[in-house]
Amino acid sequence: MANYIIGFSQIMNPLCLLLGLLGTFLGIFFGASPGMTSSMGIALALPLTYSMGIVNGMSLLLGIYIGSISGGLITAILINIPGTPASVATTFDGHPMALRGEGGRAIRVGTLYSFLGGMVSLAALFLISPILAKWALKFSYEEYFSIAVLSLLLISSLSGKSIVKGLVSALIGVMFTTIGMAPVDTVRRYTFGLTSLDGGLKLLPLMIGIYAVAEVLKVAAASDQGDMKPLNYKSKGLGVTWKEFREQFKNFTVSSLLGVGIGILPGLGAAISNLIAYSVSKKMSKQPERYGTGCIDGLIASETANNAVSGGALIPLLTMGIPGDAGTTMLLAAFMLKGITPGPLLFDTYSDVIYAMFAILIVANIMMLLIQIYGLPVFLKLLSIPKNILLPVVMVLASIGAFAMNNRIFDVWSILFFAIVGYGLSWFEFPPAPIVLGFVLGPIIELNFRRGMMSSYGTFFNFFTRPISGTVLVLTILLLIIQIVRTIRTRQKTKINS
């Protein structure tokens, strides 16, 4: 307890708090802007911290990190465009709530559970990080492969009425990841002689194209048909009653644990956690048919899980020097610039800095809650902006974000390609979320499968002999069988009723 008191004493000065507030505000801006990410925000702010002390510098950077994860819910709810990959599942129920006039409530609910999920992850970071870090060390190639395959199967619950279409969408996402240099042996694949494809396609242009630009095309088509209607938004309090809070406690707890657990595993991150938590929440629900129609259950699952990743992703960074996601990779760079090497000895050699960081994370979460709740009227003003002005601005921001990622105009052209793919698939009712998840999981599945096969000299049976990997794979097979049986029964009931 004395260490935490010392940590708070280091940040309780006007400059440090002001930098934390500025960082949180900038993080929300980056999160709410399609094409911008937490890693991009931290990278842009990193030069500003060169002349600052480590505590003041981390106050700015951690504020951006916390704010950007939650900020994505604003555009995800209001205009059906996730600001970051962490907010993809937020669009499923958040935007339908907005369409029926509950946009303000959706933002308040999402913000509240973003805050609560973040605080749970920080509690895990503070209390059990050494234990969890040791547990994560037990994961090898086989475990990462097994978890990624299980995650891919869970897509079936995100695929609407057709499981087949959901899995096809996922495989399309995986297919896109095979373009470029192959992992391990770096063989060129499907580049068609284009050097721009040697580095492969990137997640940010795919997400912007599939969601942001495709949504612009849909809205443009709808406006031509006169389908756009003015919406009235009203909200008060935190968006949930005490009764609803009690009813959602199980959903919140499971989503928090999923977010923390996924955050601990390096390379997964919030882009996967929000989709998996949404899927699990839907499977646990007694009324799964309500998901996707604007129920707060799905919104709570998504926003709780993606913010619960924040503390979880810091655990391997601080205890092992391994970044848990893209944002913590930039934080690792900030540590190295200050001459601090994260690892097992960090808590002994720089304990004052570590506990100051813990205090900053708590304060940043509180600031995020206050900014998004009290700034709600400003966010809702987005809806009063004419679509012919708002959507071109979204396009420009998206293009700038894609170009700034690697300074390549090729990534801007990639946005247009993925927009055409997303818009075309929407005509045939193929869900876009599995494409994104398949694109995220594809490299994880391929790389760890190849490494696992190499370590076992080509024996796939090794994936089943390792306890954790084998358990996950058996669970995957059982879930697949259950899903097939459930689909067959549903079709039989439909035939009987018809």
C-alpha positions as CSV (number, residue, x, y, z in Angstrom):
1,M,0.0,0.0,0.0
2,A,2.9,2.4,0.8
3,N,4.2,1.9,-2.8
4,Y,0.8,3.0,-4.3
5,I,0.7,6.0,-2.0
6,I,4.2,7.0,-3.3
7,G,3.0,6.4,-6.9
8,F,0.1,8.8,-6.4
9,S,2.3,11.4,-4.7
10,Q,4.5,11.5,-7.8
11,I,1.7,12.4,-10.2
12,M,-0.3,14.8,-8.0
13,N,1.1,17.9,-9.6
14,P,-0.6,20.2,-12.1
15,L,1.8,19.5,-15.0
16,C,1.5,15.7,-14.7
17,L,-2.3,15.8,-14.4
18,L,-2.6,18.3,-17.3
19,L,-0.5,16.0,-19.5
20,G,-2.6,13.0,-18.5
21,L,-5.8,14.9,-19.3
22,L,-4.3,16.1,-22.7
23,G,-3.2,12.5,-23.4
24,T,-6.6,11.0,-22.6
25,F,-8.4,13.6,-24.8
26,L,-6.0,13.0,-27.7
27,G,-6.5,9.3,-27.2
28,I,-10.2,9.6,-27.5
29,F,-9.8,11.7,-30.6
30,F,-7.5,9.1,-32.2
31,G,-9.8,6.3,-31.2
32,A,-12.9,8.0,-32.6
33,S,-11.1,8.9,-35.9
34,P,-11.3,6.1,-38.4
35,G,-7.8,5.3,-39.6
36,M,-6.1,6.4,-36.4
37,T,-4.9,4.0,-33.7
38,S,-3.4,4.1,-30.2
39,S,0.0,3.1,-31.6
40,M,-0.2,5.9,-34.1
41,G,-1.1,8.4,-31.4
42,I,1.7,7.3,-29.1
43,A,4.2,7.4,-32.0
44,L,3.2,10.9,-32.8
45,A,3.4,12.0,-29.2
46,L,6.7,10.2,-28.4
47,P,9.0,13.0,-29.7
48,L,7.2,15.4,-27.3
49,T,8.4,13.3,-24.3
50,Y,12.1,13.5,-25.1
51,S,12.7,16.5,-22.8
52,M,10.2,15.4,-20.1
53,G,10.8,13.3,-17.1
54,I,9.8,9.7,-17.2
55,V,6.7,10.2,-15.1
56,N,5.4,13.2,-17.0
57,G,6.2,11.5,-20.3
58,M,4.4,8.3,-19.4
59,S,1.4,10.4,-18.1
60,L,0.9,11.7,-21.7
61,L,1.5,8.4,-23.4
62,L,-0.6,6.2,-21.1
63,G,-3.4,8.8,-21.3
64,I,-3.4,8.3,-25.1
65,Y,-3.3,4.5,-24.7
66,I,-6.3,4.4,-22.4
67,G,-8.4,7.0,-24.2
68,S,-7.9,5.5,-27.7
69,I,-9.2,2.1,-26.8
70,S,-12.5,3.5,-25.5
71,G,-12.8,6.4,-28.0
72,G,-13.6,4.0,-30.9
73,L,-17.1,3.4,-29.5
74,I,-18.2,7.0,-30.4
75,T,-18.1,6.6,-34.2
76,A,-19.0,2.8,-33.9
77,I,-22.3,3.7,-32.3
78,L,-23.2,7.0,-34.0
79,I,-22.2,6.3,-37.6
80,N,-21.6,2.5,-37.7
81,I,-17.8,3.0,-38.3
82,P,-15.5,1.5,-35.7
83,G,-12.8,4.1,-34.9
84,T,-10.4,1.2,-34.1
85,P,-10.4,-2.6,-34.6
86,A,-11.2,-2.9,-30.9
87,S,-14.7,-1.4,-31.6
88,V,-15.8,-3.7,-34.4
89,A,-18.2,-5.7,-32.2
90,T,-19.6,-2.4,-30.7
91,T,-21.2,-1.7,-34.0
92,F,-23.4,-4.8,-33.8
93,D,-25.7,-3.5,-31.1
94,G,-24.5,0.0,-30.5
95,H,-25.5,1.4,-33.9
96,P,-29.0,-0.3,-33.9
97,M,-29.5,1.4,-30.5
98,A,-28.6,4.7,-32.2
99,L,-31.0,4.1,-35.1
100,R,-33.9,3.8,-32.7
101,G,-33.0,7.0,-30.9
102,E,-30.8,5.7,-28.1
103,G,-27.4,6.8,-29.3
104,G,-26.8,8.9,-26.1
105,R,-27.7,5.9,-23.9
106,A,-25.5,3.6,-25.9
107,I,-22.5,5.9,-25.5
108,R,-23.0,6.2,-21.8
109,V,-23.4,2.5,-21.3
110,G,-20.3,1.8,-23.4
111,T,-18.3,4.4,-21.6
112,L,-19.3,3.1,-18.2
113,Y,-18.4,-0.5,-19.0
114,S,-15.2,0.7,-20.7
115,F,-14.2,2.3,-17.4
116,L,-15.2,-0.7,-15.3
117,G,-13.4,-3.2,-17.7
118,G,-10.3,-1.0,-17.6
119,M,-10.4,-0.9,-13.8
120,V,-10.7,-4.7,-13.6
121,S,-7.7,-5.1,-15.9
122,L,-5.7,-2.7,-13.7
123,A,-6.6,-4.7,-10.6
124,A,-5.2,-7.8,-12.4
125,L,-2.1,-5.8,-13.3
126,F,-1.5,-4.5,-9.8
127,L,-2.3,-7.7,-7.9
128,I,-1.5,-10.8,-9.9
129,S,0.8,-9.7,-12.7
130,P,3.8,-11.9,-11.7
131,I,1.6,-15.0,-11.4
132,L,-0.2,-14.4,-14.7
133,A,3.1,-13.6,-16.5
134,K,4.5,-17.0,-15.4
135,W,1.3,-18.7,-16.6
136,A,1.6,-17.0,-20.0
137,L,5.2,-18.3,-20.3
138,K,3.8,-21.8,-20.6
139,F,2.2,-21.0,-23.9
140,S,4.2,-22.1,-26.9
141,Y,3.4,-22.4,-30.7
142,E,0.9,-25.2,-30.2
143,E,-1.1,-23.2,-27.6
144,Y,-1.3,-20.1,-29.8
145,F,-2.4,-22.1,-32.8
146,S,-5.1,-23.9,-30.8
147,I,-6.5,-20.7,-29.3
148,A,-6.5,-19.0,-32.7
149,V,-8.4,-21.9,-34.3
150,L,-11.0,-21.9,-31.4
151,S,-11.4,-18.1,-31.9
152,L,-12.0,-18.7,-35.6
153,L,-14.7,-21.2,-34.8
154,L,-16.5,-18.7,-32.5
155,I,-17.1,-16.6,-35.6
156,S,-20.1,-18.7,-36.3
157,S,-22.1,-16.8,-33.6
158,L,-21.2,-13.5,-35.3
159,S,-22.4,-14.6,-38.7
160,G,-26.1,-13.8,-38.4
161,K,-28.4,-16.4,-39.7
162,S,-25.9,-18.4,-41.8
163,I,-23.0,-20.1,-40.2
164,V,-21.6,-21.0,-43.6
165,K,-21.5,-17.3,-44.7
166,G,-19.7,-16.4,-41.4
167,L,-17.0,-19.1,-42.0
168,V,-16.6,-18.1,-45.6
169,S,-16.1,-14.5,-44.6
170,A,-13.5,-15.6,-42.0
171,L,-11.7,-17.7,-44.7
172,I,-11.7,-14.7,-47.0
173,G,-10.0,-12.7,-44.2
174,V,-7.4,-15.5,-43.8
175,M,-6.9,-15.7,-47.6
176,F,-5.9,-12.0,-47.7
177,T,-3.1,-12.7,-45.1
178,T,-1.4,-15.2,-47.4
179,I,-0.4,-12.3,-49.8
180,G,3.2,-11.2,-49.5
181,M,6.2,-12.8,-47.8
182,A,5.5,-16.2,-46.2
183,P,6.5,-16.5,-42.5
184,V,9.6,-18.5,-41.6
185,D,10.9,-19.1,-45.1
186,T,10.0,-15.6,-46.6
187,V,8.8,-17.0,-50.0
188,R,6.8,-14.5,-52.1
189,R,3.2,-15.5,-52.5
190,Y,0.4,-14.1,-54.7
191,T,2.2,-10.8,-55.3
192,F,1.7,-10.9,-59.1
193,G,5.0,-9.2,-59.6
194,L,4.0,-6.1,-57.6
195,T,6.7,-5.1,-55.1
196,S,4.1,-3.2,-53.1
197,L,2.5,-6.6,-52.2
198,D,5.8,-8.0,-50.8
199,G,5.0,-6.7,-47.4
200,G,1.4,-8.0,-47.6
201,L,-1.8,-6.3,-46.9
202,K,-2.4,-4.4,-43.6
203,L,-5.1,-4.6,-41.1
204,L,-5.8,-0.8,-40.9
205,P,-6.6,-0.4,-44.7
206,L,-8.7,-3.5,-44.5
207,M,-10.8,-2.4,-41.6
208,I,-11.2,1.2,-43.0
209,G,-12.3,-0.2,-46.4
210,I,-14.6,-2.9,-45.1
211,Y,-16.3,-0.7,-42.5
212,A,-15.7,3.0,-43.0
213,V,-15.7,3.4,-46.8
214,A,-18.2,0.6,-47.4
215,E,-20.5,2.4,-44.9
216,V,-20.0,5.6,-46.8
217,L,-21.1,3.9,-50.0
218,K,-24.1,2.4,-48.2
219,V,-25.2,5.8,-46.7
220,A,-24.7,7.4,-50.1
221,A,-27.0,4.8,-51.7
222,A,-29.5,5.2,-49.0
223,S,-29.6,9.0,-49.2
224,D,-30.2,8.7,-52.9
225,Q,-33.3,6.7,-52.1
226,G,-34.4,9.1,-49.4
227,D,-33.9,6.6,-46.6
228,M,-32.0,8.9,-44.3
229,K,-34.1,10.2,-41.5
230,P,-33.3,12.7,-38.8
231,L,-32.9,11.1,-35.4
232,N,-33.7,12.4,-31.9
233,Y,-31.2,11.5,-29.2
234,K,-31.9,11.7,-25.5
235,S,-29.9,10.4,-22.6
236,K,-29.4,10.8,-18.9
237,G,-27.3,9.3,-16.1
238,L,-25.0,6.4,-16.9
239,G,-27.4,4.7,-19.2
240,V,-28.2,1.7,-17.0
241,T,-30.5,1.2,-14.0
242,W,-29.4,-0.6,-10.8
243,K,-31.6,-3.5,-11.9
244,E,-29.9,-3.7,-15.3
245,F,-26.5,-3.4,-13.7
246,R,-27.2,-6.5,-11.5
247,E,-28.5,-8.4,-14.4
248,Q,-25.4,-7.7,-16.5
249,F,-22.9,-8.5,-13.7
250,K,-22.3,-12.1,-15.1
251,N,-21.8,-10.7,-18.6
252,F,-19.5,-8.0,-17.3
253,T,-17.4,-10.5,-15.2
254,V,-16.9,-13.0,-18.0
255,S,-16.1,-10.3,-20.6
256,S,-13.6,-8.7,-18.1
257,L,-11.8,-12.1,-17.6
258,L,-11.7,-12.8,-21.3
259,G,-10.2,-9.3,-22.0
260,V,-7.6,-9.7,-19.3
261,G,-6.7,-13.2,-20.4
262,I,-6.4,-12.3,-24.1
263,G,-4.4,-9.1,-23.2
264,I,-1.8,-11.2,-21.4
265,L,-1.2,-13.3,-24.5
266,P,1.2,-11.3,-26.8
267,G,0.0,-10.5,-30.3
268,L,-3.7,-10.9,-29.8
269,G,-5.0,-7.7,-28.2
270,A,-8.3,-5.8,-28.2
271,A,-9.1,-6.4,-31.9
272,I,-9.8,-10.1,-31.0
273,S,-11.1,-9.7,-27.4
274,N,-14.2,-7.6,-28.3
275,L,-15.3,-10.1,-30.9
276,I,-14.7,-13.2,-28.8
277,A,-16.4,-11.6,-25.7
278,Y,-19.4,-10.7,-27.9
279,S,-19.5,-14.3,-29.2
280,V,-19.3,-15.8,-25.7
281,S,-21.9,-13.4,-24.3
282,K,-24.3,-14.4,-27.1
283,K,-23.8,-18.1,-26.5
284,M,-24.4,-17.6,-22.7
285,S,-27.6,-15.6,-23.3
286,K,-31.0,-17.1,-22.9
287,Q,-32.2,-14.8,-25.7
288,P,-29.4,-14.9,-28.3
289,E,-31.8,-13.7,-31.0
290,R,-31.8,-10.2,-29.4
291,Y,-28.1,-9.7,-30.3
292,G,-27.6,-7.5,-33.3
293,T,-30.9,-5.8,-32.8
294,G,-29.7,-3.2,-30.3
295,C,-29.5,-4.9,-26.9
296,I,-27.1,-3.6,-24.3
297,D,-25.8,-7.1,-23.6
298,G,-23.6,-7.2,-26.7
299,L,-22.5,-3.6,-26.3
300,I,-21.4,-4.3,-22.7
301,A,-19.5,-7.4,-23.6
302,S,-17.6,-5.7,-26.4
303,E,-16.7,-2.5,-24.5
304,T,-15.8,-4.4,-21.3
305,A,-13.5,-6.8,-23.0
306,N,-11.6,-4.4,-25.2
307,N,-10.8,-2.1,-22.3
308,A,-9.9,-5.0,-20.1
309,V,-7.1,-5.8,-22.5
310,S,-5.3,-2.5,-21.6
311,G,-4.1,-3.7,-18.2
312,G,-3.6,-7.3,-19.4
313,A,-1.4,-6.2,-22.3
314,L,0.9,-4.3,-19.9
315,I,1.5,-7.5,-17.8
316,P,3.9,-9.2,-20.3
317,L,5.4,-5.8,-21.1
318,L,6.4,-5.0,-17.5
319,T,7.2,-8.5,-16.3
320,M,8.9,-10.0,-19.4
321,G,9.6,-7.1,-21.7
322,I,7.2,-8.5,-24.3
323,P,4.6,-6.1,-25.6
324,G,1.0,-7.5,-25.6
325,D,-0.3,-5.4,-28.5
326,A,0.6,-2.6,-30.9
327,G,0.0,0.1,-28.3
328,T,2.3,-1.5,-25.7
329,T,4.9,-1.9,-28.5
330,M,5.1,1.9,-28.7
331,L,5.2,2.1,-24.9
332,L,8.2,-0.3,-24.9
333,A,9.9,2.1,-27.3
334,A,9.2,4.9,-24.8
335,F,10.8,2.9,-22.0
336,M,13.9,2.2,-24.1
337,L,14.3,5.8,-25.0
338,K,14.4,6.6,-21.3
339,G,17.0,4.0,-20.7
340,I,14.6,1.6,-18.9
341,T,14.5,-2.1,-19.9
342,P,11.3,-3.8,-18.9
343,G,11.7,-7.3,-17.5
344,P,11.7,-9.3,-14.2
345,L,14.0,-6.8,-12.5
346,L,11.9,-3.8,-13.3
347,F,9.9,-3.9,-10.1
348,D,13.1,-3.8,-8.1
349,T,15.2,-1.3,-10.0
350,Y,12.4,1.2,-11.0
351,S,9.6,0.5,-8.5
352,D,8.9,4.2,-8.1
353,V,8.3,4.6,-11.8
354,I,6.1,1.4,-12.0
355,Y,3.8,2.5,-9.1
356,A,3.6,6.0,-10.6
357,M,2.4,4.3,-13.9
358,F,-0.2,2.4,-11.9
359,A,-1.5,5.7,-10.5
360,I,-1.5,7.3,-14.0
361,L,-3.5,4.4,-15.4
362,I,-6.2,4.8,-12.7
363,V,-6.4,8.6,-13.2
364,A,-6.5,8.2,-17.0
365,N,-9.5,5.8,-16.7
366,I,-11.3,8.3,-14.5
367,M,-10.5,11.1,-17.0
368,M,-11.8,9.0,-19.9
369,L,-15.1,8.4,-18.1
370,L,-15.6,12.1,-17.3
371,I,-14.6,13.3,-20.8
372,Q,-16.9,10.9,-22.6
373,I,-19.8,11.4,-20.3
374,Y,-19.7,15.2,-20.1
375,G,-18.6,15.6,-23.7
376,L,-21.5,13.6,-24.9
377,P,-23.5,16.6,-26.2
378,V,-20.5,17.5,-28.4
379,F,-20.2,14.0,-29.8
380,L,-23.9,13.9,-30.6
381,K,-23.5,17.1,-32.6
382,L,-21.8,14.8,-35.2
383,L,-25.2,13.7,-36.2
384,S,-26.3,17.3,-37.0
385,I,-23.5,17.6,-39.6
386,P,-24.9,17.0,-43.1
387,K,-23.9,13.7,-44.5
388,N,-22.4,15.3,-47.6
389,I,-19.9,17.1,-45.3
390,L,-19.3,14.5,-42.6
391,L,-18.7,11.5,-44.8
392,P,-16.0,13.2,-47.0
393,V,-14.2,14.2,-43.8
394,V,-14.3,10.5,-42.6
395,M,-12.9,9.5,-46.0
396,V,-10.0,12.1,-45.7
397,L,-9.2,11.0,-42.1
398,A,-9.3,7.4,-43.1
399,S,-6.9,8.0,-46.1
400,I,-4.5,10.0,-44.0
401,G,-4.5,7.3,-41.3
402,A,-3.8,4.6,-43.8
403,F,-1.0,6.6,-45.6
404,A,0.7,7.7,-42.3
405,M,1.0,4.1,-41.2
406,N,3.7,3.2,-43.7
407,N,3.9,6.4,-45.9
408,R,2.6,4.4,-48.9
409,I,0.0,5.5,-51.3
410,F,-0.5,1.8,-51.9
411,D,-2.4,1.5,-48.6
412,V,-4.8,4.2,-49.7
413,W,-5.6,2.2,-52.9
414,S,-6.0,-0.9,-50.6
415,I,-8.8,1.0,-48.8
416,L,-10.7,1.3,-52.1
417,F,-10.1,-2.3,-52.9
418,F,-11.4,-3.5,-49.5
419,A,-14.4,-1.1,-49.8
420,I,-15.5,-2.7,-53.0
421,V,-15.0,-6.2,-51.4
422,G,-17.0,-5.2,-48.3
423,Y,-19.8,-3.4,-50.3
424,G,-20.1,-6.4,-52.7
425,L,-20.2,-9.0,-49.8
426,S,-22.9,-6.9,-48.0
427,W,-25.2,-7.4,-51.0
428,F,-25.0,-11.1,-50.5
429,E,-25.4,-10.7,-46.7
430,F,-21.9,-11.9,-45.8
431,P,-20.9,-10.4,-42.4
432,P,-17.8,-8.2,-42.3
433,A,-16.7,-8.9,-38.8
434,P,-15.4,-12.4,-39.5
435,I,-13.3,-11.0,-42.3
436,V,-11.5,-8.7,-39.9
437,L,-11.1,-11.5,-37.3
438,G,-9.9,-13.9,-39.9
439,F,-7.3,-11.3,-41.1
440,V,-6.1,-10.9,-37.5
441,L,-5.9,-14.6,-36.8
442,G,-4.6,-15.8,-40.1
443,P,-0.9,-15.0,-39.5
444,I,-1.1,-16.3,-35.9
445,I,-2.5,-19.6,-37.1
446,E,-0.1,-20.0,-40.0
447,L,3.1,-18.9,-38.2
448,N,2.4,-21.0,-35.0
449,F,1.3,-24.0,-37.0
450,R,4.5,-24.0,-39.1
451,R,6.7,-23.5,-36.0
452,G,4.8,-26.2,-34.1
453,M,5.3,-28.6,-37.0
454,M,9.0,-27.8,-37.2
455,S,9.5,-28.3,-33.5
456,S,7.8,-31.7,-33.6
457,Y,9.5,-32.7,-36.9
458,G,6.3,-32.7,-38.8
459,T,4.1,-34.5,-36.3
460,F,0.7,-32.8,-35.9
461,F,-0.2,-35.1,-33.0
462,N,2.1,-33.0,-30.8
463,F,-0.7,-30.3,-30.9
464,F,-2.9,-32.8,-29.0
465,T,-0.3,-34.1,-26.5
466,R,0.5,-30.8,-24.9
467,P,-2.2,-30.4,-22.1
468,I,-3.4,-26.8,-22.8
469,S,-3.2,-27.1,-26.6
470,G,-4.9,-30.5,-26.6
471,T,-7.7,-29.4,-24.3
472,V,-8.4,-26.3,-26.5
473,L,-8.5,-28.4,-29.7
474,V,-10.8,-31.0,-28.2
475,L,-13.1,-28.2,-27.0
476,T,-13.0,-26.7,-30.5
477,I,-14.0,-30.1,-32.1
478,L,-16.9,-30.4,-29.5
479,L,-18.1,-26.9,-30.2
480,L,-18.0,-27.6,-33.9
481,I,-20.1,-30.7,-33.5
482,I,-22.6,-28.9,-31.2
483,Q,-22.9,-26.1,-33.8
484,I,-23.5,-28.5,-36.6
485,V,-26.2,-30.4,-34.7
486,R,-27.8,-27.2,-33.7
487,T,-27.9,-26.0,-37.3
488,I,-29.4,-29.2,-38.5
489,R,-32.2,-29.1,-35.8
490,T,-32.9,-25.4,-36.7
491,R,-33.3,-26.3,-40.4
492,Q,-35.6,-29.2,-39.5
493,K,-37.8,-27.0,-37.3
494,T,-38.0,-24.4,-40.1
495,K,-39.1,-27.1,-42.6
496,I,-41.8,-28.4,-40.2
497,N,-43.1,-24.9,-39.4
498,S,-43.2,-24.0,-43.1
